[in-house]
Amino acid sequence: MGEVNALLVFCEGAHDIAFVQQVLKLCLGFTRKQWKLSEHPAPFDQLFSTSVKNHAAQDLSLDMARKFFLPDSVWQKDQDVILLFNSGGSTQNDKVKALLAKFLILFDQRAVFAQPAGIMVNQARYLFLYDADDVGATAWFSKIKQDFAIIDDGPSWVFGEWAFLPNNPFGAIAGDKAAYIWGEVEHSGTLEDLLLPMFETEQQPLMQASCSFVDSAFSWDVEGKGSKGAIAEMGKRKKAIITCAGQRQKPGSPMSAILDQAKLITKSTLTNNSHVKLFVEFMEKFMELT
């Protein structure tokens, strides 16, 4: 039986997932997998199959797009497997904790469920991704540890003290758990603060035209809403600019599809960006890829 190391990544939304996918593919050399439920390493095969059956037995609405019981995508490189989940943001922590509780039970018994010729998870790690917003990385680290200090009554989930990397205020590691916070600076910001400059580097005339249109067509109150409101408003504006710029390549598509499919950012720009480099180095250290 083969063994792999698994990383469960909890992203706030589709934009984060699209960005992380580009980093995994272009910077870290991971390949996207299109496994059937039964082909996932144990105990994920059991977890996902059971989740689908349980949800199918309920009276569900037709909108299944944001159901949380499956990962948005799965990536592999050698013996490392990464699963990206859309957590829906910090207000949806109960969803994450429910999934983790089910996973931990099965993970402790994974040898029982594993197929003789299948693959089993040997080691599991967990990564939480959030925008800095107006509170900053330090406050987020404290909140994440508080929110996820207890998952179930079992001994398999222990949240230790954060260890911080030198020269990288955005990431912290606590044993098999980690957190990374998006922002231009550690005190505030969003993922869009990292993304927009990369688009401007690659597509300067297009981004200027997109920015002019967005600012002429809409009003953006970045001064009258206080710190939190201003950061959120600036994030919305940058989302609008990026989304507008990608409409020629992917008409009618949201920003997540622009990031994932429009190919407006080259591998060179992505890999040479200082913020991306910090995140890549963080991932390599946390996952012991180097």
C-alpha positions in Angstrom: 0.0 0.0 0.0 1.3 3.5 -0.9 1.4 6.4 1.5 1.1 10.1 1.0 1.2 13.3 3.1 -1.9 15.4 2.9 -2.4 19.1 3.4 -6.0 20.4 3.9 -6.1 24.1 2.9 -9.1 26.2 4.0 -9.6 29.3 1.7 -12.0 32.1 2.3 -13.4 31.9 -1.2 -13.1 31.1 -4.8 -10.5 33.9 -5.5 -8.1 32.5 -2.9 -8.5 29.0 -4.4 -7.8 30.3 -7.9 -4.6 32.1 -6.8 -3.3 29.2 -4.7 -3.9 26.8 -7.6 -1.7 29.0 -9.8 1.1 29.0 -7.2 0.8 25.2 -6.8 1.0 24.6 -10.5 3.5 27.3 -11.6 5.7 27.8 -8.6 5.7 24.5 -6.7 5.2 22.0 -9.5 2.0 20.3 -8.4 -0.4 18.6 -10.8 -4.2 18.8 -10.5 -5.8 15.4 -10.0 -9.3 14.4 -11.2 -9.8 11.5 -8.9 -13.1 9.7 -8.4 -14.3 9.7 -4.8 -13.1 6.1 -4.4 -9.6 7.0 -5.8 -8.7 9.5 -3.1 -6.2 8.3 -0.4 -7.8 6.8 2.7 -9.5 8.1 4.7 -10.6 10.8 2.2 -12.3 8.2 0.0 -14.5 7.2 2.9 -15.1 10.7 4.1 -16.2 12.1 0.8 -18.3 9.1 -0.2 -20.1 9.2 3.2 -20.6 12.9 3.0 -22.2 12.7 -0.5 -24.5 9.9 0.7 -25.5 11.8 3.8 -26.2 15.0 1.9 -28.1 13.1 -0.8 -30.4 11.7 1.8 -31.4 15.2 2.9 -33.9 17.5 1.3 -31.5 19.8 -0.5 -32.0 22.8 -2.7 -30.9 22.8 -6.3 -28.0 25.1 -5.5 -25.1 22.7 -4.8 -22.3 25.0 -5.9 -21.3 26.1 -2.4 -21.7 22.8 -0.6 -18.7 22.2 1.6 -18.5 18.5 1.8 -16.0 18.1 -1.1 -12.7 19.9 -2.0 -12.7 22.4 -4.9 -9.6 20.8 -6.2 -6.9 18.3 -5.4 -3.2 18.5 -6.3 -0.3 16.1 -6.1 3.5 16.2 -6.3 5.3 13.0 -5.5 4.1 11.9 -2.1 2.4 15.1 -1.2 -1.3 15.7 -1.8 -3.0 19.1 -1.3 -6.8 19.5 -1.0 -8.3 23.0 -1.4 -11.5 23.8 0.4 -13.8 26.8 0.1 -14.5 27.6 3.8 -16.8 30.6 3.0 -14.8 32.9 5.3 -14.4 33.3 9.0 -18.1 33.3 9.7 -18.4 29.7 8.5 -16.0 28.2 11.0 -18.6 25.6 12.1 -18.4 24.1 8.6 -14.7 23.7 8.8 -14.8 22.2 12.3 -17.5 19.8 11.3 -15.5 18.5 8.4 -12.3 18.3 10.6 -14.2 16.4 13.3 -15.3 13.8 10.7 -11.9 13.6 9.1 -10.1 13.1 12.4 -12.2 10.2 13.4 -11.6 8.4 10.1 -7.9 9.5 10.1 -7.3 7.7 13.4 -8.9 4.5 11.8 -7.6 5.0 8.3 -5.8 1.6 8.2 -9.2 -0.1 8.7 -10.8 1.6 5.7 -7.8 1.5 3.4 -7.9 -0.8 0.3 -5.0 -3.3 0.1 -4.0 -1.9 -3.2 -4.9 1.7 -2.4 -3.2 4.7 -1.0 -3.4 5.9 2.6 -2.6 9.2 4.2 0.4 8.9 6.5 0.6 12.4 7.7 -2.0 15.3 7.7 -1.4 19.0 7.9 -3.9 21.9 8.0 -3.5 25.4 6.6 -5.9 28.4 7.2 -5.9 31.4 4.7 -7.5 34.8 5.4 -7.3 38.4 4.3 -5.6 40.7 6.9 -8.5 43.1 6.5 -8.1 45.9 9.0 -7.0 43.7 12.0 -3.7 42.4 10.7 -1.8 39.1 10.8 -1.1 39.0 14.6 -4.7 39.4 15.5 -5.7 36.7 12.9 -3.2 34.2 14.4 -4.8 34.7 17.8 -8.3 34.3 16.4 -7.5 31.2 14.4 -6.0 29.5 17.4 -9.0 30.4 19.6 -11.5 29.4 17.0 -9.9 26.0 16.2 -8.5 25.2 19.6 -11.0 22.4 20.1 -12.4 20.2 17.3 -13.7 17.2 19.1 -13.1 15.3 22.3 -10.4 13.1 20.9 -6.6 13.5 21.6 -5.6 13.8 17.9 -6.1 17.5 17.6 -3.7 19.6 19.7 -3.1 23.3 18.8 0.3 24.3 20.0 2.0 27.7 20.1 2.7 29.6 16.9 6.2 29.7 15.5 7.0 32.7 13.3 9.3 32.6 10.3 12.1 35.2 10.0 11.4 38.0 7.5 7.9 36.8 6.9 5.2 38.4 9.1 2.3 36.8 7.1 2.7 33.2 8.1 2.9 31.2 11.3 3.3 27.4 12.0 2.1 25.4 15.0 3.2 21.9 14.5 0.9 20.3 11.9 -1.2 23.5 11.6 -0.4 26.8 9.9 -2.0 30.1 8.9 -1.2 32.6 6.2 -2.6 36.1 6.0 -3.0 38.0 2.7 -2.1 41.7 2.6 0.3 44.3 1.2 1.5 44.9 4.7 1.1 42.7 7.8 -1.3 45.2 9.5 -4.0 45.4 6.8 -5.0 44.5 3.3 -6.5 41.7 1.1 -5.4 39.2 -1.5 -6.2 41.8 -4.2 -3.4 44.0 -2.9 -1.0 41.3 -4.1 -2.8 40.5 -7.3 -3.4 43.9 -8.9 0.3 44.8 -9.2 1.0 41.5 -11.0 -1.7 42.3 -13.5 -0.4 45.8 -13.9 3.1 44.5 -14.6 1.9 42.2 -17.3 -1.0 44.2 -18.8 -0.3 47.8 -18.3 -2.4 49.4 -21.1 -5.3 47.0 -20.4 -5.2 47.6 -16.7 -5.1 51.4 -17.2 -8.2 51.1 -19.4 -9.9 48.8 -17.0 -9.2 51.1 -14.0 -10.4 54.2 -15.9 -13.7 52.5 -16.8 -14.3 51.1 -13.3 -13.6 54.5 -11.7 -15.7 56.4 -14.2 -18.6 54.0 -14.0 -18.8 53.5 -10.2 -18.2 55.4 -7.0 -15.8 54.1 -4.4 -15.9 55.5 -0.9 -12.5 54.7 0.5 -12.3 57.6 3.0 -15.7 57.9 4.7 -16.2 54.3 6.0 -13.4 54.0 8.6 -10.5 51.7 8.4 -12.5 48.5 8.0 -14.8 49.9 5.5 -12.1 51.6 3.5 -10.1 48.3 3.1 -13.2 46.4 2.1 -14.1 49.1 -0.4 -10.6 49.1 -1.9 -10.7 45.4 -2.2 -14.0 45.5 -4.1 -12.6 48.1 -6.4 -9.5 46.0 -7.2 -11.7 43.0 -7.8 -13.8 45.0 -10.2 -10.7 46.2 -12.1 -9.2 42.7 -12.4 -12.6 41.2 -13.4 -13.1 43.9 -16.0 -9.7 43.3 -17.5 -10.3 39.6 -18.1 -13.6 40.0 -19.9 -12.0 39.7 -23.4 -10.5 36.4 -22.6 -13.3 35.0 -20.5 -16.5 37.0 -21.2 -19.0 37.0 -18.3 -16.6 35.2 -16.0 -16.0 36.1 -12.3 -12.5 37.1 -11.0 -11.8 33.5 -9.9 -12.1 32.3 -13.5 -10.0 35.3 -14.7 -7.2 34.3 -12.3 -7.5 30.6 -13.2 -8.0 30.7 -16.9 -7.4 34.1 -18.6 -3.6 33.7 -18.5 -3.0 37.4 -18.0 -0.2 36.8 -15.5 2.9 34.8 -16.8 4.8 32.3 -14.8 7.8 34.7 -14.7 5.8 37.5 -13.1 4.2 35.2 -10.6 7.4 33.5 -9.5 9.3 36.8 -9.2 6.7 38.6 -7.2 8.1 39.2 -3.6 4.8 38.3 -1.9 4.5 35.1 -3.9 8.1 34.2 -3.1 7.3 34.6 0.6 4.2 32.3 0.3 6.1 29.7 -1.7 9.0 29.6 0.9 6.4 29.3 3.6 4.7 26.4 1.9 8.0 24.7 1.3 9.0 24.9 4.9 5.6 23.9 6.3 5.3 20.9 4.0 9.0 20.1 4.2 9.3 20.2 0.4 12.9 21.2 0.5 
